[in-house]
Amino acid sequence: MIGEQMAVQTSDMIRSYIESTKLPFFIKGVLSEEEAVKCADLGAKAIIVSHHHGRLPYAVPPMMVLPGIKKALEGRDVKIIVDCGISSGADVYKCLALGADAAAVGRSMLPSLEEGGIEGMTKFLTGVNNELRFVMSCTGFSKISEIDDSCLQMS
Ligand SMILES: Cc1cc2nc3c(=O)[nH]c(=O)nc-3n(C[C@H](O)[C@H](O)[C@H](O)COP(=O)(O)O)c2cc1C
């Protein structure tokens, strides 16, 4: 509702939103294993691992917590989407390799949108897809669902 005051959302509040709709409910801003499990327990169908492009200063980078969240949600019917700083197909590959089901793009697509509108966006997303395909072909994965972290160098 426009004008509604922002407030901390309790588990009861979130449960009531989830139960009020038949649509799959996604929860954004998850940054820990504990939060991810709580979302699953409340009935979320997906979580978005995100710090809302740095809205929360000094927040942990989403990619850093992704593997732990993936493990914490093993066996649960909850999709994992990640965002923040994704700008290329190689970035998307790393997200998938670290446990995400999908990656979302924010600010990096804005110049294409501003300059080229729908055409610009199509070009941008096609470029991301093509680069993802290229990295997959170089690392021996033919399906998105097969991508794992075997070709990532972790330090
Ligand atoms: C102009 C702008 C407005 C945004 N508004 C919201 C918002 O209202 N709610 C929200 O959850 N995230 C908001 N975001 C964050 C994005 O949904 C997304 O999490 C973020 O942009 C991803 O990081 P990236 O831009 O580095 O890809 C906003 C981002 C931008 C750039």
The ligand as an SDF file (V2000), in Angstrom:
LIG
                    3D

 31 33  0  0  0  0  0  0  0  0999 V2000
   17.1600    2.6220   -8.7880 C   0  0  0  0  0  0  0  0  0  0  0  0
   17.0300    1.3470   -7.9800 C   0  0  0  0  0  0  0  0  0  0  0  0
   15.9150    1.1580   -7.1820 C   0  0  0  0  0  0  0  0  0  0  0  0
   15.7760   -0.0150   -6.4180 C   0  0  0  0  0  0  0  0  0  0  0  0
   14.6730   -0.1920   -5.6290 N   0  0  0  0  0  0  0  0  0  0  0  0
   14.5480   -1.3340   -4.9160 C   0  0  0  0  0  0  0  0  0  0  0  0
   13.3810   -1.5640   -4.1100 C   0  0  0  0  0  0  0  0  0  0  0  0
   12.4810   -0.7400   -4.0310 O   0  0  0  0  0  0  0  0  0  0  0  0
   13.3070   -2.7230   -3.4260 N   0  0  0  0  0  0  0  0  0  0  0  0
   14.2990   -3.6630   -3.4830 C   0  0  0  0  0  0  0  0  0  0  0  0
   14.1810   -4.7230   -2.8540 O   0  0  0  0  0  0  0  0  0  0  0  0
   15.4060   -3.4640   -4.2360 N   0  0  0  0  0  0  0  0  0  0  0  0
   15.5410   -2.3420   -4.9440 C   0  0  0  0  0  0  0  0  0  0  0  0
   16.6690   -2.1410   -5.7120 N   0  0  0  0  0  0  0  0  0  0  0  0
   17.7120   -3.1770   -5.7240 C   0  0  0  0  0  0  0  0  0  0  0  0
   17.5370   -4.0860   -6.9250 C   0  0  0  0  0  0  0  0  0  0  0  0
   16.2840   -4.7410   -6.9070 O   0  0  0  0  0  0  0  0  0  0  0  0
   18.6230   -5.1540   -6.9420 C   0  0  0  0  0  0  0  0  0  0  0  0
   18.6230   -5.9180   -5.7440 O   0  0  0  0  0  0  0  0  0  0  0  0
   20.0020   -4.5520   -7.1100 C   0  0  0  0  0  0  0  0  0  0  0  0
   19.9750   -3.4760   -8.0160 O   0  0  0  0  0  0  0  0  0  0  0  0
   20.9700   -5.6270   -7.5710 C   0  0  0  0  0  0  0  0  0  0  0  0
   22.2770   -5.1330   -7.5730 O   0  0  0  0  0  0  0  0  0  0  0  0
   22.9900   -4.5870   -8.9090 P   0  0  0  0  0  0  0  0  0  0  0  0
   22.3010   -3.3170   -9.2500 O   0  0  0  0  0  0  0  0  0  0  0  0
   24.4100   -4.4270   -8.4790 O   0  0  0  0  0  0  0  0  0  0  0  0
   22.7890   -5.6460   -9.9760 O   0  0  0  0  0  0  0  0  0  0  0  0
   16.8020   -0.9960   -6.4660 C   0  0  0  0  0  0  0  0  0  0  0  0
   17.9150   -0.8000   -7.3070 C   0  0  0  0  0  0  0  0  0  0  0  0
   18.0480    0.3680   -8.0400 C   0  0  0  0  0  0  0  0  0  0  0  0
   19.2720    0.5470   -8.9000 C   0  0  0  0  0  0  0  0  0  0  0  0
  1  2  1  0
  2  3  1  0
  2 30  2  0
  3  4  2  0
  4  5  1  0
  4 28  1  0
  5  6  2  0
  6  7  1  0
  6 13  1  0
  7  8  2  0
  7  9  1  0
  9 10  1  0
 10 11  2  0
 10 12  1  0
 12 13  2  0
 13 14  1  0
 14 15  1  0
 14 28  1  0
 15 16  1  0
 16 17  1  0
 16 18  1  0
 18 19  1  0
 18 20  1  0
 20 21  1  0
 20 22  1  0
 22 23  1  0
 23 24  1  0
 24 25  2  0
 24 26  1  0
 24 27  1  0
 28 29  2  0
 29 30  1  0
 30 31  1  0
M  END
$$$$
